[in-house]
Amino acid sequence: KVFLKQTRRGTPAFHQSVPLELTAVDQNGQKMNFLTTISGEYGSTTLNFNASQFVPSEIWVNANGLLMQARSDVERWLKTTGANNISEVKFNMTVHALGADSVLIRVEHHFAEPDGGVDNPNNYALSTRFWTVSGLLPPGFNADAVVFYDGRGQADLLDRPLFDATGPAEDNLVLLFRPDATHVWQEFGSYTRTNIGTNTDKFGQFKITGVLPGQYTIGKTGIGSGVQTISGSLGKVQAYPNPTMDELEIKAENEIRSIQIVNSNGVMVKMLRLDETASAVISLKSLPVGFYWLIVEGKKGTCIVSVQKQ
C-alpha cells in the first residue's frame, strides 16, 4: 500500500483527480509502472505483485515525467568513483566507494515547502524546497555531496522566502534530514556549512559527509513562534504570533481590504472585510487546531501567509 501526500507552492488549494504514475523498482533495477490518481492532500493506492517474479525495493512517483511537476530529478547508474556533478538537481556529489559493480541512484529536487507541523517538532524555519535521495544503495556505498543555499533574490529564488521571513543571518542555518516521511526533521549528523562572502550575504554551501537515502532540506534554528514576514505585491506582510492559540495580528506595508482564511483542504472557513487598513486582528478561537492559509488582498495585490492554530 502506497500513501501519497500532495504539497503546494503558490496556491492555497489542492488539485483534484491528479493522474500519477508509480514506478516499482526491484533489487536488480527492473521496473513496473502503475497508474493511479490523487485528490486533495492525502491519498493511497494498493499495488499487487507476484512475489515469485518481482519484489519491489523502491516506489517512485512520476519517475517518467508524465506529469508536469514542481520538481527536477536525475536517475543514474554509477559505475565509477569520483565527482558526479548532478547539476540538474543542484546536488554536487563525490563518490568515494560504490560497494558494488554499479549503483542505481535517484535524486529529486522538489520546489515546494517540506512537511512542517508535527513533522517539525523543533520548530525549524524551513526553506521552500527539499531533496530526496533514493535508489539501490549497497552497504559499502560512500559519497559526499554539496548543496548551496541562496537567499539573495537571484537565480531560482528558492531560499529567498526563508531569509525574508527570518533575516539575513547565516549562523543559525542547519541542514535537516529524515529517512522518509514517517520521521520528523532533525539536524543531519555529519555536515559542514561554509558561507561564501560575508555571514549575512545569504549565500553559502553545506557539505554532506556520508550521503544517506532520505530527504534533506535547509532550515534555521531559534525561530520559534515569533513573527512571520512575507514579501510580495503588498510589501511586507507580518502575521504574529505564529503559531497562535487565539488571536492573530496582521500588519502590512500597504492597505488591505480583505482576509480569507482557508483550511488545509482548500475550503474557506472565514472571511474578514476591512475598510482599507494596514493592520487587523483575527480570532482563530473557533477554528480547529491545524494549519491554515491567509489570503490577504489589497489594492496593490495579494499575499498568502501560512499560519498554525494550536
C-alpha positions as CSV (number, residue, x, y, z in Angstrom):
1,K,0.0,0.0,0.0
2,V,1.4,3.4,-1.1
3,F,0.4,6.5,0.9
4,L,0.5,9.8,-1.1
5,K,0.6,13.4,0.0
6,Q,0.2,16.4,-2.2
7,T,2.1,19.5,-1.3
8,R,1.7,23.1,-2.7
9,R,3.6,26.1,-3.8
10,G,1.9,29.4,-4.6
11,T,-1.7,28.2,-4.2
12,P,-4.0,27.7,-1.2
13,A,-5.9,24.8,-2.8
14,F,-5.1,21.2,-3.6
15,H,-5.6,19.8,-7.1
16,Q,-8.3,17.1,-7.7
17,S,-8.1,13.9,-9.8
18,V,-4.4,14.2,-10.5
19,P,-3.1,11.3,-12.6
20,L,0.1,9.8,-11.2
21,E,2.4,7.1,-12.4
22,L,4.1,5.0,-9.8
23,T,7.2,3.0,-10.6
24,A,8.2,0.0,-8.6
25,V,11.9,-1.0,-8.7
26,D,13.4,-4.3,-7.6
27,Q,16.9,-5.0,-6.4
28,N,18.1,-5.7,-9.9
29,G,16.8,-2.4,-11.2
30,Q,13.9,-3.9,-13.1
31,K,10.8,-1.7,-13.1
32,M,7.0,-2.0,-13.2
33,N,4.7,1.0,-13.8
34,F,1.2,1.6,-12.3
35,L,-1.3,4.4,-12.9
36,T,-3.4,6.0,-10.0
37,T,-5.0,9.3,-9.1
38,I,-4.9,11.6,-6.1
39,S,-7.4,14.2,-5.0
40,G,-6.8,16.6,-2.2
41,E,-3.9,16.5,0.3
42,Y,-3.8,12.7,1.1
43,G,-4.4,9.6,-0.9
44,S,-3.4,5.9,-1.1
45,T,-3.3,3.1,-3.5
46,T,-2.6,-0.7,-3.4
47,L,-0.2,-2.3,-5.8
48,N,-0.2,-6.0,-6.4
49,F,2.8,-8.2,-7.3
50,N,3.6,-11.8,-8.0
51,A,6.2,-12.2,-5.3
52,S,7.9,-15.1,-7.1
53,Q,8.6,-12.9,-10.1
54,F,9.0,-9.3,-8.7
55,V,9.7,-8.0,-5.2
56,P,9.8,-4.1,-5.1
57,S,12.5,-2.3,-3.2
58,E,11.6,1.2,-4.1
59,I,8.4,3.1,-5.2
60,W,9.0,6.2,-7.2
61,V,6.4,8.9,-8.1
62,N,6.2,10.3,-11.6
63,A,9.7,8.9,-12.4
64,N,9.0,9.1,-16.2
65,G,7.8,12.7,-16.1
66,L,4.3,12.1,-17.4
67,L,3.0,14.9,-15.1
68,M,4.3,18.5,-15.1
69,Q,5.5,18.6,-11.5
70,A,7.4,21.3,-9.4
71,R,10.5,19.1,-9.4
72,S,13.7,18.3,-11.2
73,D,15.2,14.8,-11.0
74,V,18.1,12.7,-12.1
75,E,18.2,8.9,-12.2
76,R,21.7,7.4,-12.9
77,W,23.7,4.2,-12.8
78,L,27.0,5.0,-11.1
79,K,29.9,2.8,-12.4
80,T,33.0,4.7,-11.3
81,T,34.1,6.7,-8.3
82,G,34.9,10.4,-8.4
83,A,33.0,13.6,-9.0
84,N,29.3,13.4,-10.1
85,N,28.0,16.9,-10.6
86,I,24.3,16.4,-10.8
87,S,23.7,20.0,-11.7
88,E,20.0,19.4,-12.8
89,V,19.1,18.9,-9.1
90,K,21.7,21.2,-7.6
91,F,23.4,18.2,-5.8
92,N,27.1,18.0,-6.4
93,M,28.2,14.5,-5.3
94,T,31.7,12.9,-5.0
95,V,31.6,9.1,-4.8
96,H,34.4,7.5,-2.7
97,A,33.2,3.9,-2.9
98,L,30.4,2.2,-4.8
99,G,30.1,-1.0,-2.8
100,A,29.1,-2.9,-5.9
101,D,29.9,-3.0,-9.6
102,S,27.3,-0.4,-10.3
103,V,24.8,1.6,-8.2
104,L,21.4,3.0,-9.2
105,I,20.8,6.4,-7.6
106,R,17.9,8.8,-7.9
107,V,18.0,12.4,-6.7
108,E,14.9,14.6,-6.8
109,H,14.9,18.4,-6.1
110,H,11.4,19.5,-5.0
111,F,10.4,23.1,-5.4
112,A,7.8,23.1,-2.6
113,E,8.0,23.6,1.2
114,P,8.7,20.3,3.0
115,D,6.3,19.0,5.7
116,G,6.1,21.1,8.8
117,G,3.7,20.8,11.8
118,V,4.0,17.5,13.6
119,D,6.9,16.6,11.3
120,N,8.8,19.6,12.6
121,P,8.6,19.4,16.4
122,N,11.8,21.5,16.9
123,N,10.1,24.5,15.1
124,Y,12.8,24.9,12.5
125,A,12.0,27.6,9.9
126,L,12.1,25.7,6.7
127,S,13.1,26.6,3.2
128,T,10.7,26.2,0.3
129,R,12.5,23.3,-1.2
130,F,13.9,19.8,-0.3
131,W,15.8,16.9,-1.9
132,T,15.0,13.2,-1.9
133,V,17.9,10.7,-2.4
134,S,16.9,7.1,-3.1
135,G,18.0,4.1,-5.2
136,L,19.7,0.8,-4.8
137,L,22.5,1.9,-2.5
138,P,24.5,-1.1,-1.1
139,P,26.1,-1.1,2.4
140,G,29.5,-0.2,1.0
141,F,28.3,2.9,-0.8
142,N,30.2,6.0,0.4
143,A,29.7,9.5,-1.0
144,D,29.8,13.2,0.0
145,A,27.7,16.0,-1.5
146,V,27.5,19.7,-1.7
147,V,24.3,21.8,-1.8
148,F,24.1,25.6,-2.0
149,Y,21.8,28.0,-0.1
150,D,21.0,31.3,-1.8
151,G,18.6,33.8,-0.4
152,R,19.9,36.8,-2.4
153,G,16.8,37.0,-4.6
154,Q,18.8,35.8,-7.7
155,A,18.5,32.7,-9.9
156,D,15.7,30.4,-8.8
157,L,14.8,32.4,-5.6
158,L,14.1,29.1,-3.8
159,D,15.7,30.1,-0.5
160,R,14.6,33.8,-0.5
161,P,11.4,33.2,1.4
162,L,13.4,31.6,4.3
163,F,15.7,34.7,4.6
164,D,12.8,37.1,4.1
165,A,11.0,35.6,7.0
166,T,14.0,35.2,9.4
167,G,16.5,37.8,8.4
168,P,20.0,37.7,6.7
169,A,22.0,35.9,9.5
170,E,23.5,32.6,8.5
171,D,24.8,31.5,11.9
172,N,21.6,29.6,12.7
173,L,21.3,27.8,9.4
174,V,21.2,24.0,9.6
175,L,21.0,21.0,7.2
176,L,17.9,18.9,8.1
177,F,17.3,15.3,7.3
178,R,14.7,12.5,7.7
179,P,14.9,8.9,6.4
180,D,11.4,9.2,5.0
181,A,8.0,10.9,5.6
182,T,7.3,8.7,8.6
183,H,10.1,10.5,10.6
184,V,10.4,14.1,11.9
185,W,13.0,16.6,10.7
186,Q,16.3,16.6,12.6
187,E,19.7,18.1,12.1
188,F,21.8,15.8,9.9
189,G,24.6,14.1,11.8
190,S,27.6,15.0,9.7
191,Y,28.0,18.2,7.6
192,T,29.8,21.5,7.5
193,R,28.4,24.9,6.5
194,T,30.6,27.5,4.7
195,N,29.4,31.0,4.0
196,I,30.6,32.4,0.7
197,G,31.4,36.1,1.3
198,T,30.1,37.6,4.5
199,N,28.0,35.9,7.2
200,T,24.9,37.9,6.2
201,D,25.0,37.9,2.4
202,K,22.6,34.8,2.4
203,F,24.9,32.7,0.2
204,G,26.9,29.6,1.0
205,Q,27.0,25.9,1.0
206,F,26.6,22.7,3.0
207,K,28.9,19.8,2.6
208,I,27.2,16.5,3.4
209,T,29.6,13.8,4.7
210,G,28.3,10.3,4.1
211,V,25.2,10.7,1.9
212,L,22.3,8.6,3.2
213,P,19.0,7.8,1.4
214,G,16.3,10.1,2.6
215,Q,15.1,13.7,2.5
216,Y,17.2,16.8,3.0
217,T,16.2,20.5,3.5
218,I,17.6,23.8,4.7
219,G,16.3,25.3,7.9
220,K,17.0,27.8,10.7
221,T,17.1,27.3,14.4
222,G,15.8,29.6,17.1
223,I,12.9,30.9,15.2
224,G,10.1,29.6,17.5
225,S,6.8,31.3,17.4
226,G,7.8,34.8,16.5
227,V,6.8,37.0,13.6
228,Q,6.4,35.5,10.1
229,T,7.1,38.1,7.4
230,I,6.2,37.6,3.8
231,S,7.2,40.0,1.0
232,G,5.1,40.5,-2.1
233,S,3.0,42.9,-4.0
234,L,1.6,44.3,-0.8
235,G,5.0,44.9,0.5
236,K,6.0,43.2,3.7
237,V,3.1,41.4,5.5
238,Q,3.6,40.2,9.1
239,A,1.5,37.7,11.0
240,Y,2.1,37.1,14.7
241,P,2.2,35.3,17.0
242,N,2.6,32.3,14.7
243,P,1.7,29.6,15.9
244,T,-1.2,31.0,17.9
245,M,-3.9,29.7,20.1
246,D,-6.4,32.5,19.6
247,E,-5.8,35.9,18.1
248,L,-3.5,36.6,15.1
249,E,-2.4,40.2,14.2
250,I,-1.8,41.1,10.6
251,K,0.3,44.1,9.6
252,A,1.1,45.2,6.0
253,E,3.1,48.0,4.4
254,N,0.1,48.8,2.1
255,E,-3.6,48.9,2.8
256,I,-5.5,45.7,2.8
257,R,-9.2,45.2,2.0
258,S,-10.0,41.6,3.0
259,I,-8.5,38.5,4.6
260,Q,-9.7,35.0,3.7
261,I,-8.9,32.0,5.9
262,V,-8.5,28.7,4.0
263,N,-8.1,25.4,5.7
264,S,-5.7,22.6,4.7
265,N,-8.5,21.1,2.5
266,G,-8.7,24.3,0.4
267,V,-12.1,25.3,2.0
268,M,-12.6,29.0,3.0
269,V,-13.7,28.9,6.7
270,K,-13.7,32.6,7.5
271,M,-13.8,35.9,5.7
272,L,-12.9,39.4,7.1
273,R,-13.7,42.5,5.1
274,L,-11.7,45.6,6.1
275,D,-12.1,49.4,5.5
276,E,-8.7,49.7,3.7
277,T,-6.5,49.5,6.8
278,A,-2.9,48.3,7.1
279,S,-3.5,46.2,10.2
280,A,-6.1,43.8,11.6
281,V,-6.7,41.3,14.4
282,I,-8.3,38.0,13.6
283,S,-9.7,35.5,16.1
284,L,-9.0,31.8,15.3
285,K,-10.5,30.6,18.6
286,S,-13.5,28.9,16.9
287,L,-11.3,27.1,14.3
288,P,-9.9,23.5,14.9
289,V,-6.3,23.0,15.6
290,G,-4.3,22.8,12.4
291,F,-2.6,24.7,9.5
292,Y,-4.4,27.5,7.5
293,W,-3.7,29.9,4.7
294,L,-4.4,33.6,5.0
295,I,-5.2,35.2,1.6
296,V,-4.6,38.9,2.3
297,E,-5.9,41.1,-0.5
298,G,-5.4,44.8,-1.1
299,K,-5.5,47.4,-3.9
300,K,-1.9,46.6,-4.8
301,G,-2.1,42.9,-4.9
302,T,-2.5,39.7,-2.9
303,C,-0.3,37.9,-0.3
304,I,-0.6,34.3,1.0
305,V,0.6,33.6,4.6
306,S,0.6,30.2,6.2
307,V,-0.4,30.1,9.9
308,Q,-0.7,27.4,12.6
309,K,-3.6,27.2,15.1
310,Q,-2.5,25.4,18.3
